């Protein structure tokens, strides 16, 4: 039992305040319920080819998918190939990406990544984890998304803030490092479910298992979740 009751403002930090019991033995039951609850999850970012997916995913950092889709609606008409990004005027590209946040860094990374794609991969987005993470601005999360959704390659789990939060609250991991969380989830799931886990955990994190005020009372897996008693008891 916890030694102290956190303040209401601490709600988003419950996971770090409490020692959530290991709940890996319930993974299959919880996963089955979540798949049933969210049967039609699809990527939120709009794209029509691997390059567009790569660019959109890089841009999505510290922004919302809705905002990124607004930007890429025009961006993808202006820049159609890796060569277009590679030869783009950096100031102009920064201006095109301004509303995505951190636009200077994103523009530089996208331009440099495009130059590498042109020079090393004949203008085609590479299809391996090692090659993708060698590109500026591309980590394992982005690489996993591109591999799974552009090429159908189930390499791992894309771990964002929602996946991290949901995984820890459900007792599937005690780690805070995304790479370690990914490995914990890989050890529990079937390979063909790895990309779906990311999308479904994100949906569940946005809709129900929210950071500050999780809606445990309406959660489909509350009876199997070791965190629900904590949250329900403090709401």
C-alpha positions in Angstrom: 0.0 0.0 0.0 1.2 3.5 -0.7 2.6 5.5 2.3 1.0 8.7 1.4 -2.0 10.0 -0.6 -0.9 12.2 -3.5 -2.6 15.5 -4.2 -5.0 15.7 -7.0 -2.4 17.6 -9.0 -0.2 14.5 -8.7 -2.6 12.3 -10.6 -0.5 12.3 -13.7 2.5 11.0 -11.7 0.7 8.1 -10.0 2.8 5.6 -12.0 6.0 7.0 -10.5 4.5 7.3 -7.0 3.3 3.8 -6.7 4.9 0.4 -7.2 2.5 -1.1 -9.8 2.4 -4.9 -9.4 3.7 -7.0 -12.3 0.7 -7.9 -14.4 2.3 -9.6 -17.4 0.3 -12.8 -16.8 -2.9 -10.9 -17.7 -1.5 -9.6 -21.0 -3.4 -11.9 -23.3 -6.7 -11.3 -21.6 -6.3 -7.5 -21.6 -5.1 -7.5 -25.2 -8.1 -9.5 -26.3 -10.4 -7.0 -24.6 -8.7 -3.9 -26.0 -8.7 -5.4 -29.6 -12.4 -5.9 -29.2 -12.9 -2.4 -27.9 -11.0 -0.8 -30.7 -11.5 -3.1 -33.8 -10.9 -0.5 -36.5 -7.9 1.5 -35.4 -6.0 3.1 -38.2 -3.0 5.4 -38.4 -4.0 9.0 -37.7 -1.4 10.6 -40.0 -2.3 11.0 -43.7 0.2 9.6 -46.2 0.3 7.8 -49.6 3.8 6.4 -49.8 6.8 5.6 -47.5 8.4 9.0 -47.9 5.3 10.9 -46.9 4.9 8.6 -43.9 8.5 9.2 -42.9 8.2 13.0 -43.2 4.8 13.1 -41.4 6.1 10.9 -38.5 9.2 13.1 -38.0 7.0 16.2 -38.0 4.5 14.7 -35.5 7.0 15.0 -32.6 5.7 17.6 -30.1 2.6 18.2 -32.2 -0.8 16.7 -32.9 -1.7 14.5 -35.8 -4.5 16.9 -36.7 -2.1 19.8 -37.1 0.4 17.7 -39.0 -2.3 16.6 -41.4 -3.1 20.2 -42.1 0.5 21.0 -42.8 1.2 17.9 -45.0 -1.9 18.5 -47.1 0.0 21.3 -48.7 3.5 20.1 -48.1 3.1 16.8 -50.0 1.9 18.7 -53.0 5.0 20.9 -53.0 7.6 18.2 -52.2 6.9 15.0 -54.0 10.3 13.2 -53.9 13.3 12.8 -51.7 15.1 14.9 -54.3 12.6 17.8 -53.7 13.3 17.9 -50.0 17.1 17.4 -50.5 17.3 20.4 -52.8 14.8 22.6 -50.9 15.9 26.0 -49.7 16.2 25.5 -45.9 14.6 28.8 -45.0 11.6 28.1 -47.3 11.2 24.6 -45.8 11.4 26.0 -42.3 8.6 28.4 -43.2 6.5 25.5 -44.6 6.9 23.6 -41.3 6.6 26.6 -39.0 3.3 25.6 -37.4 4.5 22.1 -36.5 6.7 23.3 -33.6 10.5 23.0 -33.5 10.4 23.8 -37.2 14.1 24.7 -37.6 15.2 21.3 -36.2 12.6 19.4 -38.2 13.4 21.2 -41.4 17.1 20.6 -41.0 16.6 16.9 -40.2 14.2 16.3 -43.1 16.5 18.0 -45.6 19.6 16.1 -44.4 17.7 12.8 -44.2 16.4 13.4 -47.8 20.0 14.0 -48.9 21.1 10.8 -47.4 18.2 8.9 -48.9 19.1 10.3 -52.4 22.9 9.6 -52.0 22.8 6.2 -50.2 19.5 4.7 -51.1 18.8 5.9 -54.7 15.9 8.2 -53.5 14.0 5.3 -51.8 13.2 5.2 -48.1 15.3 2.3 -46.7 13.6 -0.8 -45.3 15.7 -1.8 -42.3 15.8 -0.6 -38.8 19.5 0.0 -38.9 19.3 2.1 -42.0 16.3 4.1 -40.9 17.7 5.1 -37.5 20.8 6.3 -39.2 18.7 9.2 -40.7 18.6 12.5 -38.8 15.5 12.8 -36.6 14.6 9.2 -36.9 14.5 7.0 -33.8 13.1 3.6 -33.1 9.6 4.9 -32.7 9.6 6.5 -36.2 11.4 3.6 -37.7 8.9 1.1 -36.3 6.0 3.1 -37.7 7.6 3.3 -41.2 8.6 -0.3 -41.3 5.2 -1.6 -40.2 2.8 0.8 -42.1 4.8 1.4 -45.3 6.5 -2.0 -45.7 4.5 -4.4 -43.6 7.6 -5.3 -41.5 6.8 -6.0 -37.9 10.1 -5.0 -36.2 8.9 -3.7 -32.9 6.5 -1.4 -31.0 6.4 2.4 -31.5 6.5 3.7 -28.0 5.2 7.2 -27.5 4.0 8.9 -24.3 0.6 7.1 -24.5 2.1 3.7 -25.0 4.5 4.3 -22.1 1.8 5.4 -19.7 -0.7 2.6 -20.6 2.0 -0.1 -20.5 3.2 1.0 -17.1 -0.3 1.4 -15.6 -1.4 -2.0 -16.9 1.7 -3.6 -15.2 3.3 -4.7 -18.4 6.6 -2.9 -17.6 8.3 -1.1 -14.8 10.7 0.7 -17.2 10.6 4.3 -18.2 13.1 4.1 -21.1 11.1 3.6 -24.4 13.6 1.0 -25.8 13.2 -1.1 -22.7 9.4 -0.7 -22.7 9.4 -1.8 -26.3 11.4 -5.0 -25.5 9.0 -5.8 -22.6 6.0 -5.5 -25.0 7.8 -7.6 -27.7 8.3 -10.4 -25.1 4.6 -10.5 -24.4 3.0 -10.1 -27.8 2.8 -11.9 -31.1 4.9 -10.4 -33.8 1.8 -9.7 -36.0 0.3 -7.6 -33.2 3.2 -5.3 -32.6 2.0 -2.3 -34.7 -1.6 -2.8 -33.5 -0.4 -2.6 -29.9 1.0 0.8 -30.5 -2.1 2.2 -32.2 -4.6 0.6 -29.7 -2.6 1.8 -26.7 -2.5 5.3 -28.2 -6.3 5.3 -28.7 -6.9 3.9 -25.2 -4.5 6.5 -23.7 -6.3 9.3 -25.5 -9.8 8.2 -24.9 -9.7 6.5 -21.4 -6.3 6.1 -19.8 -5.6 9.8 -19.8 -2.6 11.3 -18.0 -4.3 13.4 -15.4 -7.8 12.0 -14.9 -8.0 8.4 -16.3 -11.6 7.2 -16.8 -11.1 3.9 -14.9 -14.8 3.5 -14.1 -15.6 3.1 -17.8 -12.5 1.2 -18.7 -13.0 -2.1 -20.4 -10.0 -3.6 -18.6 -10.4 -2.1 -15.2 -11.0 -5.4 -13.5 -7.6 -6.7 -14.8 -5.7 -3.4 -14.3 -3.5 -3.1 -11.1 -3.7 0.7 -11.3 -7.5 1.0 -11.4 -8.0 0.6 -7.7 -5.5 3.5 -7.1 -7.2 5.9 -9.5 -10.8 5.0 -8.6 -9.9 5.4 -4.9 -8.5 8.8 -5.5 -11.3 10.2 -7.8 
